[in-house]
Amino acid sequence: MPGTVTGLLRSLGKDWDPACARFYENPRRILTASHGQVNKPIYRDTVGSWKQYRDYVEPLLLEEAVMSDSANESQRR
């Protein structure tokens, strides 16, 4: 998991903290609908299940990539 989250943290100007891998041990109360998800470790049962939505998600990812490339190009100028 550190490899997956490290890039995100870096883009936010944050460093990896081992507590990131144990997010489910955080004692804070979660008052959102995601309560059941954030209080459990990440499981691999559904890895790849997003692929059933690929036709819907792929255009959004491609659009984001184009927008990101465009923004990066503008910053280089």
C-alpha positions as a Markdown table, in Angstrom:
| # | Residue | x | y | z |
|---|---|---|---|---|
| 1 | Met | 0.0 | 0.0 | 0.0 |
| 2 | Pro | 2.8 | 2.6 | 0.6 |
| 3 | Gly | 3.6 | 2.6 | -3.1 |
| 4 | Thr | 0.0 | 3.4 | -4.0 |
| 5 | Val | -0.5 | 6.2 | -1.4 |
| 6 | Thr | 3.0 | 7.7 | -1.5 |
| 7 | Gly | 2.4 | 9.6 | -4.8 |
| 8 | Leu | -0.8 | 11.0 | -3.5 |
| 9 | Leu | 0.8 | 12.1 | -0.3 |
| 10 | Arg | 3.7 | 13.6 | -2.2 |
| 11 | Ser | 1.3 | 15.6 | -4.4 |
| 12 | Leu | -0.2 | 17.0 | -1.2 |
| 13 | Gly | 3.2 | 17.9 | 0.2 |
| 14 | Lys | 2.9 | 15.2 | 2.9 |
| 15 | Asp | 5.3 | 12.3 | 3.9 |
| 16 | Trp | 4.4 | 8.6 | 4.3 |
| 17 | Asp | 3.4 | 7.8 | 7.8 |
| 18 | Pro | 3.0 | 4.1 | 8.9 |
| 19 | Ala | -0.4 | 5.1 | 10.3 |
| 20 | Cys | -1.6 | 5.5 | 6.7 |
| 21 | Ala | -1.5 | 1.7 | 6.4 |
| 22 | Arg | -3.5 | 1.3 | 9.6 |
| 23 | Phe | -6.2 | 3.9 | 9.0 |
| 24 | Tyr | -8.8 | 1.6 | 10.3 |
| 25 | Glu | -7.2 | 1.8 | 13.8 |
| 26 | Asn | -7.9 | 5.6 | 14.0 |
| 27 | Pro | -10.1 | 6.2 | 17.1 |
| 28 | Arg | -11.9 | 9.1 | 15.7 |
| 29 | Arg | -15.7 | 8.7 | 15.2 |
| 30 | Ile | -16.8 | 8.5 | 11.5 |
| 31 | Leu | -20.1 | 10.2 | 11.0 |
| 32 | Thr | -20.6 | 9.5 | 7.4 |
| 33 | Ala | -22.1 | 6.6 | 5.4 |
| 34 | Ser | -18.5 | 5.3 | 4.8 |
| 35 | His | -18.2 | 4.4 | 8.5 |
| 36 | Gly | -18.3 | 0.7 | 7.7 |
| 37 | Gln | -15.5 | 1.0 | 5.1 |
| 38 | Val | -13.0 | 3.2 | 7.0 |
| 39 | Asn | -13.1 | 1.0 | 10.1 |
| 40 | Lys | -11.8 | -2.1 | 8.2 |
| 41 | Pro | -8.5 | -2.9 | 6.6 |
| 42 | Ile | -8.4 | -2.9 | 2.8 |
| 43 | Tyr | -9.4 | -6.3 | 1.4 |
| 44 | Arg | -8.7 | -7.8 | -1.9 |
| 45 | Asp | -11.9 | -9.6 | -2.6 |
| 46 | Thr | -13.1 | -6.9 | -5.0 |
| 47 | Val | -9.9 | -6.0 | -6.7 |
| 48 | Gly | -10.7 | -5.5 | -10.3 |
| 49 | Ser | -14.4 | -5.2 | -9.8 |
| 50 | Trp | -14.3 | -1.7 | -11.2 |
| 51 | Lys | -13.7 | -3.2 | -14.6 |
| 52 | Gln | -17.4 | -3.9 | -15.0 |
| 53 | Tyr | -17.7 | -0.1 | -15.1 |
| 54 | Arg | -14.8 | 0.5 | -17.5 |
| 55 | Asp | -17.0 | 1.7 | -20.4 |
| 56 | Tyr | -18.4 | 4.4 | -18.1 |
| 57 | Val | -15.1 | 5.3 | -16.3 |
| 58 | Glu | -12.6 | 5.2 | -19.2 |
| 59 | Pro | -13.9 | 8.3 | -21.0 |
| 60 | Leu | -13.6 | 10.3 | -17.7 |
| 61 | Leu | -10.1 | 9.0 | -17.1 |
| 62 | Leu | -9.1 | 10.0 | -20.6 |
| 63 | Glu | -10.6 | 13.4 | -20.2 |
| 64 | Glu | -8.7 | 13.9 | -17.0 |
| 65 | Ala | -5.5 | 12.8 | -18.6 |
| 66 | Val | -6.0 | 15.3 | -21.4 |
| 67 | Met | -6.8 | 18.1 | -19.0 |
| 68 | Ser | -3.8 | 17.2 | -16.8 |
| 69 | Asp | -1.5 | 17.2 | -19.9 |
| 70 | Ser | -2.9 | 20.6 | -21.0 |
| 71 | Ala | -2.4 | 22.1 | -17.5 |
| 72 | Asn | 1.2 | 20.7 | -17.3 |
| 73 | Glu | 2.0 | 22.1 | -20.7 |
| 74 | Ser | 0.7 | 25.5 | -19.7 |
| 75 | Gln | 2.8 | 25.5 | -16.6 |
| 76 | Arg | 6.0 | 24.7 | -18.6 |
| 77 | Arg | 5.5 | 27.9 | -20.7 |
